[in-house]
Amino acid sequence: MNGVGLSAERWREVADFWREVAQVPQLSFDDALTTVVDGLMALMRASHVMLVIQLRVEPGLRRLDGFHPVLSRDFGPDAEARMMITGEWAAHEPRLHEDPVLRRVVEGAGTFRVVRHRADIDAEAWSTAPVRRLLEQLELEDRVNVVVPVDPDVEVSFCIDRPSGEPIFDDADGEVLSQVSRGLVPLATNFVRFHGLMPGQQRLDDDERNLLARLSSPASEADIAASLGVEVAAVEQRAEQVYEKLGVGSRLELMHFWKAADVERSLPLQQPAEREDVSAPKAPHESGPLIPRVRDAIDGALEDGDLSREAVARRLGSSVRALQRGLGEADLTFSGLVEERRQHLAMVLLALPWLTFNEIAERLGYAQVSSFNRAVARWTGSTPSEVREALIDEHRTRRRLIEENS
C-alpha cells in the first residue's frame, strides 16, 4: 500500500484526525476513547470500531502462534449482540486456525500493520475463509485490522467495520490507516494500562476501572466520593488498591502515567513531497530517534528533580558533548526542550484542580511559585488561575458535547 497517492481532500481528513488525536493526553480516559473512536469512524466511513488487547503467547501453546486476544470492547450500535455473535463464532468455528486473514495478521506480530479482510487476500481464499462467515453474521461488507504494538508482549488491534452494501476498504483507505496508526499509540497504551494488562500490572475489575476513570479526570476526591455515594476515605482506600495494581505510587503519578503517553513521542505524520501544500502536522528537524529520547529523559529528570545536562545525558547513556551535538544537528537547544517539556506538563497539571500552584511549581522544578507564574505568563499571556479555568471549562464543554451526542 506504500506509495498510494492520496487526494488533497483525504490528506486534510488525515490532518483533522491527527489534530484530534493530539488532544488525547489532555483528556480523561473516557473522553479520549470516544474522541479517537468517533474520529476513526468518520475517517473510514465505518459503522463500528472494536478494540482488542492481544498478549504474546509461547509458540505451540495455541493453534495460531503469536498474539492471542484477551479482552475486547466494541463501539457502535448493538455492541452487546455483536460481541455475543463473535464469541459464538470463535467457540464453534473448527477451522479458525486456518483462516487466511488471521494468519496474515499473525505474520506481522510485533509490528505496526494494516490488514484489510477483503483486499489483502485473494478471492478464492476469501470465499472459504471462516472470517467471511463472521462478517456475514454481523452484516458487514468488510473489516480492516489496524494493529498497534505498545510493548514487546502486548498489542492493540483496532477492528474497523463497514456495513453491508458499502465499498470494501481500498488502497487509499489502507494508506490513510498506515499514516495514522502510530498516532494511536498513546490511546492504545492507556487502553491496556486501564485494564491492568501491561506487563508488571495486575488486572483491574469493573469497579476498579470505574474508579480509575474518575481518578484520571480533573474531579477532586470529594467529587468522586459524591458521584459514587461513598465517603472520601473509602475513595482514598480503593484508590490505593488501584495504584498498587497499576504500579504507581499516587494520583499525581497516575495522571503523569496517563497524560505523558504523548503523541509527540509517536512518529510524525509523513506526507509525500507533492502534498506539502496540504496542512498536516509534521515535526521538521526531529525525524531521528534522538529527540523523542531526550524528551523522555527530560521528563524523567523532572520526576527526579535534577534537570542538569549531566543528569539527562546519563539517562541517555551519552556524554554531555554528544547530547549537545545531537541537539545542534536538529537545530534545537537543551534549554528550549526543557522549556517545552515544562510547558507541556504544566498544561496537564493545571487541569487538575486538586493540585495547588505551589505543588505544580515544585513538580516542574521551579524554586519559587513566582517563577512558575512568570513562565505561564510567558507561554500563554495569562495567569495560572486563568489557564486552569480555561482548561476546566474546555473539559466540561467536551463532556457536555459527548453526553449530548451519546
DOTIPA-608053 format. One record per residue (C-alpha): residue in three letters; x, y, z; residue number from 0. Coordinates in nm, 2 decimals. Example, Ala and Ser with C-alpha at 12.3 -4.5 7.8 and 13.67 -1.06 7.14 Angstrom:
! residues 2
('ALA'; (1.23; -0.45; 0.78); 0),
('SER'; (1.37; -0.11; 0.71); 1),
! end
This chain:
! residues 406
('MET'; (0.00; 0.00; 0.00); 0),
('ASN'; (0.30; 0.23; 0.03); 1),
('GLY'; (0.32; 0.50; -0.23); 2),
('VAL'; (-0.05; 0.52; -0.29); 3),
('GLY'; (-0.14; 0.88; -0.39); 4),
('LEU'; (-0.40; 1.04; -0.17); 5),
('SER'; (-0.61; 1.33; -0.28); 6),
('ALA'; (-0.57; 1.67; -0.11); 7),
('GLU'; (-0.91; 1.61; 0.05); 8),
('ARG'; (-0.81; 1.28; 0.21); 9),
('TRP'; (-0.49; 1.44; 0.34); 10),
('ARG'; (-0.70; 1.71; 0.50); 11),
('GLU'; (-0.91; 1.44; 0.66); 12),
('VAL'; (-0.59; 1.27; 0.79); 13),
('ALA'; (-0.47; 1.61; 0.93); 14),
('ASP'; (-0.80; 1.67; 1.10); 15),
('PHE'; (-0.79; 1.33; 1.26); 16),
('TRP'; (-0.43; 1.38; 1.37); 17),
('ARG'; (-0.52; 1.71; 1.54); 18),
('GLU'; (-0.80; 1.52; 1.73); 19),
('VAL'; (-0.55; 1.25; 1.84); 20),
('ALA'; (-0.31; 1.52; 1.95); 21),
('GLN'; (-0.56; 1.62; 2.22); 22),
('VAL'; (-0.56; 1.27; 2.37); 23),
('PRO'; (-0.31; 1.33; 2.65); 24),
('GLN'; (-0.51; 1.63; 2.77); 25),
('LEU'; (-0.84; 1.43; 2.81); 26),
('SER'; (-0.98; 1.19; 3.06); 27),
('PHE'; (-0.96; 0.83; 2.95); 28),
('ASP'; (-1.33; 0.80; 2.85); 29),
('ASP'; (-1.32; 1.13; 2.66); 30),
('ALA'; (-1.00; 1.02; 2.48); 31),
('LEU'; (-1.15; 0.69; 2.39); 32),
('THR'; (-1.47; 0.85; 2.25); 33),
('THR'; (-1.26; 1.11; 2.06); 34),
('VAL'; (-1.04; 0.86; 1.88); 35),
('VAL'; (-1.32; 0.60; 1.81); 36),
('ASP'; (-1.55; 0.87; 1.67); 37),
('GLY'; (-1.26; 1.01; 1.46); 38),
('LEU'; (-1.18; 0.67; 1.31); 39),
('MET'; (-1.55; 0.60; 1.23); 40),
('ALA'; (-1.57; 0.94; 1.04); 41),
('LEU'; (-1.24; 0.89; 0.87); 42),
('MET'; (-1.32; 0.54; 0.74); 43),
('ARG'; (-1.69; 0.58; 0.69); 44),
('ALA'; (-1.73; 0.30; 0.94); 45),
('SER'; (-2.02; 0.16; 1.14); 46),
('HIS'; (-1.83; 0.01; 1.43); 47),
('VAL'; (-1.48; 0.01; 1.59); 48),
('MET'; (-1.37; -0.27; 1.82); 49),
('LEU'; (-1.05; -0.25; 2.03); 50),
('VAL'; (-0.89; -0.58; 2.11); 51),
('ILE'; (-0.60; -0.63; 2.35); 52),
('GLN'; (-0.37; -0.91; 2.24); 53),
('LEU'; (-0.09; -1.07; 2.45); 54),
('ARG'; (0.20; -1.27; 2.32); 55),
('VAL'; (0.18; -1.65; 2.37); 56),
('GLU'; (0.46; -1.90; 2.36); 57),
('PRO'; (0.49; -2.09; 2.02); 58),
('GLY'; (0.29; -2.41; 2.02); 59),
('LEU'; (0.05; -2.32; 2.30); 60),
('ARG'; (-0.23; -2.22; 2.06); 61),
('ARG'; (-0.32; -2.32; 1.71); 62),
('LEU'; (-0.22; -1.97; 1.59); 63),
('ASP'; (0.12; -1.87; 1.73); 64),
('GLY'; (0.20; -1.50; 1.80); 65),
('PHE'; (-0.05; -1.29; 1.99); 66),
('HIS'; (-0.38; -1.41; 2.15); 67),
('PRO'; (-0.68; -1.18; 2.22); 68),
('VAL'; (-0.77; -1.15; 2.59); 69),
('LEU'; (-1.01; -0.85; 2.61); 70),
('SER'; (-1.22; -0.65; 2.36); 71),
('ARG'; (-1.45; -0.36; 2.37); 72),
('ASP'; (-1.70; -0.28; 2.09); 73),
('PHE'; (-1.82; 0.07; 1.99); 74),
('GLY'; (-2.12; 0.13; 1.78); 75),
('PRO'; (-2.49; 0.01; 1.76); 76),
('ASP'; (-2.58; -0.33; 1.91); 77),
('ALA'; (-2.24; -0.38; 2.06); 78),
('GLU'; (-2.36; -0.64; 2.31); 79),
('ALA'; (-2.53; -0.85; 2.04); 80),
('ARG'; (-2.22; -0.83; 1.82); 81),
('MET'; (-1.99; -0.95; 2.10); 82),
('MET'; (-2.22; -1.25; 2.15); 83),
('ILE'; (-2.22; -1.34; 1.78); 84),
('THR'; (-1.84; -1.31; 1.77); 85),
('GLY'; (-1.80; -1.52; 2.08); 86),
('GLU'; (-2.03; -1.80; 1.94); 87),
('TRP'; (-1.84; -1.79; 1.61); 88),
('ALA'; (-1.50; -1.82; 1.78); 89),
('ALA'; (-1.61; -2.10; 2.00); 90),
('HIS'; (-1.77; -2.31; 1.73); 91),
('GLU'; (-1.55; -2.24; 1.42); 92),
('PRO'; (-1.35; -2.56; 1.36); 93),
('ARG'; (-1.11; -2.41; 1.11); 94),
('LEU'; (-1.03; -2.08; 1.28); 95),
('HIS'; (-0.65; -2.16; 1.29); 96),
('GLU'; (-0.66; -2.19; 0.91); 97),
('ASP'; (-0.82; -1.86; 0.84); 98),
('PRO'; (-0.61; -1.67; 0.58); 99),
('VAL'; (-0.70; -1.33; 0.73); 100),
('LEU'; (-0.60; -1.42; 1.08); 101),
('ARG'; (-0.28; -1.59; 0.96); 102),
('ARG'; (-0.19; -1.27; 0.77); 103),
('VAL'; (-0.25; -1.07; 1.09); 104),
('VAL'; (-0.03; -1.30; 1.29); 105),
('GLU'; (0.25; -1.29; 1.04); 106),
('GLY'; (0.34; -0.94; 1.13); 107),
('ALA'; (0.32; -0.99; 1.51); 108),
('GLY'; (0.51; -0.72; 1.70); 109),
('THR'; (0.49; -0.46; 1.41); 110),
('PHE'; (0.25; -0.18; 1.31); 111),
('ARG'; (0.03; -0.33; 1.04); 112),
('VAL'; (-0.29; -0.28; 0.85); 113),
('VAL'; (-0.47; -0.59; 0.72); 114),
('ARG'; (-0.78; -0.55; 0.50); 115),
('HIS'; (-1.00; -0.86; 0.51); 116),
('ARG'; (-1.12; -0.84; 0.15); 117),
('ALA'; (-0.84; -0.68; -0.04); 118),
('ASP'; (-0.53; -0.83; 0.12); 119),
('ILE'; (-0.61; -1.20; 0.04); 120),
('ASP'; (-0.71; -1.35; -0.30); 121),
('ALA'; (-1.08; -1.40; -0.39); 122),
('GLU'; (-1.06; -1.78; -0.37); 123),
('ALA'; (-0.91; -1.78; -0.02); 124),
('TRP'; (-1.17; -1.53; 0.09); 125),
('SER'; (-1.46; -1.74; -0.04); 126),
('THR'; (-1.39; -2.02; 0.22); 127),
('ALA'; (-1.24; -1.80; 0.50); 128),
('PRO'; (-1.40; -1.85; 0.84); 129),
('VAL'; (-1.38; -1.47; 0.90); 130),
('ARG'; (-1.61; -1.42; 0.59); 131),
('ARG'; (-1.88; -1.62; 0.77); 132),
('LEU'; (-1.84; -1.39; 1.08); 133),
('LEU'; (-1.88; -1.08; 0.87); 134),
('GLU'; (-2.19; -1.22; 0.71); 135),
('GLN'; (-2.34; -1.29; 1.05); 136),
('LEU'; (-2.26; -0.93; 1.16); 137),
('GLU'; (-2.40; -0.79; 0.83); 138),
('LEU'; (-2.07; -0.63; 0.74); 139),
('GLU'; (-1.92; -0.57; 0.40); 140),
('ASP'; (-1.56; -0.55; 0.51); 141),
('ARG'; (-1.33; -0.52; 0.81); 142),
('VAL'; (-0.98; -0.38; 0.85); 143),
('ASN'; (-0.74; -0.45; 1.14); 144),
('VAL'; (-0.50; -0.17; 1.24); 145),
('VAL'; (-0.26; -0.34; 1.49); 146),
('VAL'; (-0.06; -0.12; 1.72); 147),
('PRO'; (0.22; -0.27; 1.93); 148),
('VAL'; (0.25; -0.10; 2.27); 149),
('ASP'; (0.51; -0.34; 2.43); 150),
('PRO'; (0.71; -0.63; 2.30); 151),
('ASP'; (0.44; -0.86; 2.46); 152),
('VAL'; (0.13; -0.65; 2.40); 153),
('GLU'; (-0.06; -0.53; 2.10); 154),
('VAL'; (-0.40; -0.35; 2.05); 155),
('SER'; (-0.59; -0.42; 1.73); 156),
('PHE'; (-0.84; -0.16; 1.61); 157),
('CYS'; (-1.10; -0.36; 1.41); 158),
('ILE'; (-1.29; -0.11; 1.19); 159),
('ASP'; (-1.61; -0.23; 1.01); 160),
('ARG'; (-1.81; -0.12; 0.71); 161),
('PRO'; (-2.18; -0.23; 0.69); 162),
('SER'; (-2.32; -0.44; 0.40); 163),
('GLY'; (-2.36; -0.25; 0.08); 164),
('GLU'; (-2.07; -0.01; 0.14); 165),
('PRO'; (-1.75; -0.03; -0.07); 166),
('ILE'; (-1.47; -0.25; 0.07); 167),
('PHE'; (-1.16; -0.09; 0.21); 168),
('ASP'; (-0.93; 0.01; -0.08); 169),
('ASP'; (-0.57; 0.10; -0.12); 170),
('ALA'; (-0.63; 0.46; -0.03); 171),
('ASP'; (-0.80; 0.36; 0.29); 172),
('GLY'; (-0.51; 0.13; 0.37); 173),
('GLU'; (-0.26; 0.42; 0.31); 174),
('VAL'; (-0.46; 0.65; 0.53); 175),
('LEU'; (-0.46; 0.40; 0.82); 176),
('SER'; (-0.09; 0.33; 0.77); 177),
('GLN'; (-0.03; 0.71; 0.82); 178),
('VAL'; (-0.24; 0.75; 1.13); 179),
('SER'; (-0.16; 0.42; 1.30); 180),
('ARG'; (0.14; 0.55; 1.50); 181),
('GLY'; (-0.07; 0.83; 1.63); 182),
('LEU'; (-0.29; 0.57; 1.80); 183),
('VAL'; (-0.01; 0.46; 2.04); 184),
('PRO'; (-0.10; 0.68; 2.33); 185),
('LEU'; (-0.46; 0.57; 2.34); 186),
('ALA'; (-0.37; 0.20; 2.28); 187),
('THR'; (-0.11; 0.21; 2.56); 188),
('ASN'; (-0.35; 0.35; 2.81); 189),
('PHE'; (-0.63; 0.12; 2.70); 190),
('VAL'; (-0.40; -0.16; 2.81); 191),
('ARG'; (-0.30; 0.02; 3.13); 192),
('PHE'; (-0.66; 0.10; 3.21); 193),
('HIS'; (-0.73; -0.28; 3.23); 194),
('GLY'; (-0.42; -0.36; 3.42); 195),
('LEU'; (-0.28; -0.58; 3.14); 196),
('MET'; (0.06; -0.41; 3.08); 197),
('PRO'; (0.35; -0.64; 3.20); 198),
('GLY'; (0.41; -0.58; 3.57); 199),
('GLN'; (0.04; -0.48; 3.64); 200),
('GLN'; (-0.25; -0.67; 3.79); 201),
('ARG'; (-0.58; -0.69; 3.61); 202),
('LEU'; (-0.85; -0.45; 3.73); 203),
('ASP'; (-1.20; -0.55; 3.79); 204),
('ASP'; (-1.51; -0.34; 3.68); 205),
('ASP'; (-1.53; -0.14; 4.00); 206),
('GLU'; (-1.16; -0.06; 3.99); 207),
('ARG'; (-1.18; 0.05; 3.63); 208),
('ASN'; (-1.48; 0.27; 3.71); 209),
('LEU'; (-1.28; 0.44; 3.99); 210),
('LEU'; (-0.98; 0.47; 3.76); 211),
('ALA'; (-1.18; 0.66; 3.50); 212),
('ARG'; (-1.27; 0.91; 3.77); 213),
('LEU'; (-0.92; 0.93; 3.91); 214),
('SER'; (-0.79; 1.01; 3.56); 215),
('SER'; (-1.03; 1.31; 3.53); 216),
('PRO'; (-0.99; 1.66; 3.69); 217),
('ALA'; (-1.25; 1.57; 3.96); 218),
('SER'; (-1.15; 1.60; 4.32); 219),
('GLU'; (-1.16; 1.31; 4.56); 220),
('ALA'; (-1.47; 1.48; 4.73); 221),
('ASP'; (-1.65; 1.50; 4.39); 222),
('ILE'; (-1.56; 1.14; 4.31); 223),
('ALA'; (-1.69; 1.02; 4.65); 224),
('ALA'; (-2.02; 1.21; 4.59); 225),
('SER'; (-2.06; 1.06; 4.25); 226),
('LEU'; (-2.01; 0.71; 4.39); 227),
('GLY'; (-2.22; 0.77; 4.71); 228),
('VAL'; (-1.93; 0.69; 4.94); 229),
('GLU'; (-1.71; 0.87; 5.19); 230),
('VAL'; (-1.38; 1.03; 5.08); 231),
('ALA'; (-1.19; 0.79; 5.30); 232),
('ALA'; (-1.34; 0.50; 5.10); 233),
('VAL'; (-1.23; 0.65; 4.77); 234),
('GLU'; (-0.87; 0.70; 4.91); 235),
('GLN'; (-0.86; 0.34; 5.03); 236),
('ARG'; (-0.99; 0.20; 4.70); 237),
('ALA'; (-0.75; 0.43; 4.51); 238),
('GLU'; (-0.45; 0.29; 4.69); 239),
('GLN'; (-0.55; -0.06; 4.57); 240),
('VAL'; (-0.58; 0.07; 4.21); 241),
('TYR'; (-0.24; 0.24; 4.24); 242),
('GLU'; (-0.08; -0.08; 4.37); 243),
('LYS'; (-0.22; -0.29; 4.08); 244),
('LEU'; (-0.10; -0.04; 3.82); 245),
('GLY'; (0.24; 0.01; 3.97); 246),
('VAL'; (0.21; 0.38; 4.06); 247),
('GLY'; (0.25; 0.55; 4.39); 248),
('SER'; (0.00; 0.83; 4.39); 249),
('ARG'; (-0.28; 1.00; 4.19); 250),
('LEU'; (-0.03; 1.25; 4.06); 251),
('GLU'; (0.19; 0.97; 3.94); 252),
('LEU'; (-0.12; 0.81; 3.78); 253),
('MET'; (-0.20; 1.13; 3.60); 254),
('HIS'; (0.15; 1.16; 3.46); 255),
('PHE'; (0.13; 0.79; 3.37); 256),
('TRP'; (-0.18; 0.86; 3.16); 257),
('LYS'; (-0.11; 1.22; 3.03); 258),
('ALA'; (0.26; 1.16; 2.94); 259),
('ALA'; (0.17; 0.90; 2.68); 260),
('ASP'; (0.23; 1.18; 2.44); 261),
('VAL'; (0.16; 1.19; 2.07); 262),
('GLU'; (0.48; 1.38; 2.04); 263),
('ARG'; (0.66; 1.05; 2.11); 264),
('SER'; (0.49; 0.89; 1.81); 265),
('LEU'; (0.64; 0.91; 1.47); 266),
('PRO'; (0.54; 1.23; 1.29); 267),
('LEU'; (0.29; 1.21; 1.01); 268),
('GLN'; (0.47; 1.16; 0.68); 269),
('GLN'; (0.33; 1.31; 0.36); 270),
('PRO'; (0.46; 1.28; 0.01); 271),
('ALA'; (0.65; 1.58; -0.12); 272),
('GLU'; (0.38; 1.66; -0.37); 273),
('ARG'; (0.13; 1.71; -0.09); 274),
('GLU'; (0.34; 1.95; 0.12); 275),
('ASP'; (0.09; 2.23; 0.05); 276),
('VAL'; (-0.18; 2.05; 0.25); 277),
('SER'; (-0.18; 2.13; 0.62); 278),
('ALA'; (-0.08; 1.83; 0.82); 279),
('PRO'; (0.12; 1.82; 1.15); 280),
('LYS'; (0.48; 1.75; 1.09); 281),
('ALA'; (0.79; 1.78; 1.31); 282),
('PRO'; (1.08; 1.92; 1.10); 283),
('HIS'; (1.43; 1.86; 1.23); 284),
('GLU'; (1.31; 1.58; 1.46); 285),
('SER'; (1.29; 1.28; 1.23); 286),
('GLY'; (1.58; 1.10; 1.41); 287),
('PRO'; (1.54; 0.89; 1.72); 288),
('LEU'; (1.74; 1.12; 1.95); 289),
('ILE'; (1.48; 1.40; 2.01); 290),
('PRO'; (1.20; 1.17; 2.15); 291),
('ARG'; (1.45; 1.00; 2.37); 292),
('VAL'; (1.57; 1.34; 2.50); 293),
('ARG'; (1.21; 1.44; 2.58); 294),
('ASP'; (1.17; 1.12; 2.77); 295),
('ALA'; (1.49; 1.18; 2.96); 296),
('ILE'; (1.39; 1.53; 3.05); 297),
('ASP'; (1.06; 1.41; 3.18); 298),
('GLY'; (1.24; 1.15; 3.39); 299),
('ALA'; (1.48; 1.42; 3.52); 300),
('LEU'; (1.17; 1.63; 3.61); 301),
('GLU'; (1.05; 1.34; 3.82); 302),
('ASP'; (1.38; 1.32; 4.00); 303),
('GLY'; (1.43; 1.69; 4.04); 304),
('ASP'; (1.76; 1.71; 3.86); 305),
('LEU'; (1.74; 1.89; 3.53); 306),
('SER'; (2.11; 1.93; 3.46); 307),
('ARG'; (2.26; 1.84; 3.13); 308),
('GLU'; (2.47; 1.58; 3.30); 309),
('ALA'; (2.16; 1.41; 3.45); 310),
('VAL'; (1.98; 1.40; 3.12); 311),
('ALA'; (2.29; 1.27; 2.93); 312),
('ARG'; (2.33; 0.99; 3.19); 313),
('ARG'; (1.97; 0.88; 3.13); 314),
('LEU'; (2.05; 0.86; 2.76); 315),
('GLY'; (2.38; 0.67; 2.82); 316),
('SER'; (2.56; 0.95; 2.64); 317),
('SER'; (2.80; 1.23; 2.71); 318),
('VAL'; (2.70; 1.60; 2.75); 319),
('ARG'; (2.91; 1.68; 2.44); 320),
('ALA'; (2.73; 1.41; 2.23); 321),
('LEU'; (2.39; 1.54; 2.36); 322),
('GLN'; (2.47; 1.89; 2.27); 323),
('ARG'; (2.60; 1.79; 1.93); 324),
('GLY'; (2.28; 1.59; 1.85); 325),
('LEU'; (2.06; 1.87; 1.96); 326),
('GLY'; (2.26; 2.12; 1.75); 327),
('GLU'; (2.22; 1.90; 1.44); 328),
('ALA'; (1.84; 1.91; 1.50); 329),
('ASP'; (1.85; 2.29; 1.53); 330),
('LEU'; (1.73; 2.25; 1.89); 331),
('THR'; (1.87; 2.36; 2.23); 332),
('PHE'; (1.87; 2.18; 2.57); 333),
('SER'; (1.71; 2.48; 2.74); 334),
('GLY'; (1.45; 2.50; 2.47); 335),
('LEU'; (1.35; 2.13; 2.51); 336),
('VAL'; (1.34; 2.17; 2.89); 337),
('GLU'; (1.10; 2.47; 2.84); 338),
('GLU'; (0.89; 2.27; 2.60); 339),
('ARG'; (0.85; 1.98; 2.84); 340),
('ARG'; (0.78; 2.21; 3.14); 341),
('GLN'; (0.51; 2.38; 2.94); 342),
('HIS'; (0.35; 2.06; 2.83); 343),
('LEU'; (0.34; 1.91; 3.18); 344),
('ALA'; (0.22; 2.25; 3.32); 345),
('MET'; (-0.09; 2.23; 3.09); 346),
('VAL'; (-0.15; 1.88; 3.21); 347),
('LEU'; (-0.12; 1.96; 3.58); 348),
('LEU'; (-0.31; 2.29; 3.57); 349),
('ALA'; (-0.62; 2.09; 3.45); 350),
('LEU'; (-0.62; 1.91; 3.79); 351),
('PRO'; (-0.80; 2.15; 4.03); 352),
('TRP'; (-0.69; 1.95; 4.33); 353),
('LEU'; (-0.32; 2.05; 4.28); 354),
('THR'; (-0.20; 2.38; 4.43); 355),
('PHE'; (0.02; 2.61; 4.22); 356),
('ASN'; (0.30; 2.56; 4.47); 357),
('GLU'; (0.28; 2.18; 4.42); 358),
('ILE'; (0.28; 2.23; 4.04); 359),
('ALA'; (0.58; 2.47; 4.06); 360),
('GLU'; (0.77; 2.22; 4.27); 361),
('ARG'; (0.68; 1.94; 4.03); 362),
('LEU'; (0.82; 2.14; 3.74); 363),
('GLY'; (1.15; 2.22; 3.91); 364),
('TYR'; (1.08; 2.59; 4.00); 365),
('ALA'; (1.23; 2.70; 4.33); 366),
('GLN'; (0.96; 2.97; 4.37); 367),
('VAL'; (0.60; 2.98; 4.26); 368),
('SER'; (0.66; 3.33; 4.13); 369),
('SER'; (0.90; 3.18; 3.87); 370),
('PHE'; (0.62; 2.94; 3.77); 371),
('ASN'; (0.38; 3.23; 3.74); 372),
('ARG'; (0.61; 3.42; 3.51); 373),
('ALA'; (0.67; 3.11; 3.29); 374),
('VAL'; (0.29; 3.06; 3.25); 375),
('ALA'; (0.25; 3.42; 3.15); 376),
('ARG'; (0.54; 3.38; 2.90); 377),
('TRP'; (0.38; 3.07; 2.75); 378),
('THR'; (0.02; 3.18; 2.74); 379),
('GLY'; (-0.01; 3.55; 2.83); 380),
('SER'; (-0.24; 3.46; 3.12); 381),
('THR'; (-0.21; 3.37; 3.49); 382),
('PRO'; (-0.21; 3.01; 3.62); 383),
('SER'; (-0.56; 3.07; 3.75); 384),
('GLU'; (-0.69; 3.19; 3.42); 385),
('VAL'; (-0.53; 2.90; 3.23); 386),
('ARG'; (-0.68; 2.65; 3.49); 387),
('GLU'; (-1.02; 2.80; 3.45); 388),
('ALA'; (-1.00; 2.78; 3.07); 389),
('LEU'; (-0.88; 2.41; 3.08); 390),
('ILE'; (-1.15; 2.30; 3.31); 391),
('ASP'; (-1.42; 2.49; 3.10); 392),
('GLU'; (-1.29; 2.31; 2.79); 393),
('HIS'; (-1.31; 1.97; 2.97); 394),
('ARG'; (-1.67; 2.05; 3.08); 395),
('THR'; (-1.76; 2.15; 2.73); 396),
('ARG'; (-1.62; 1.83; 2.58); 397),
('ARG'; (-1.81; 1.62; 2.84); 398),
('ARG'; (-2.13; 1.80; 2.76); 399),
('LEU'; (-2.09; 1.75; 2.38); 400),
('ILE'; (-2.01; 1.39; 2.43); 401),
('GLU'; (-2.32; 1.34; 2.65); 402),
('GLU'; (-2.54; 1.53; 2.41); 403),
('ASN'; (-2.43; 1.31; 2.12); 404),
('SER'; (-2.43; 0.98; 2.30); 405),
! end
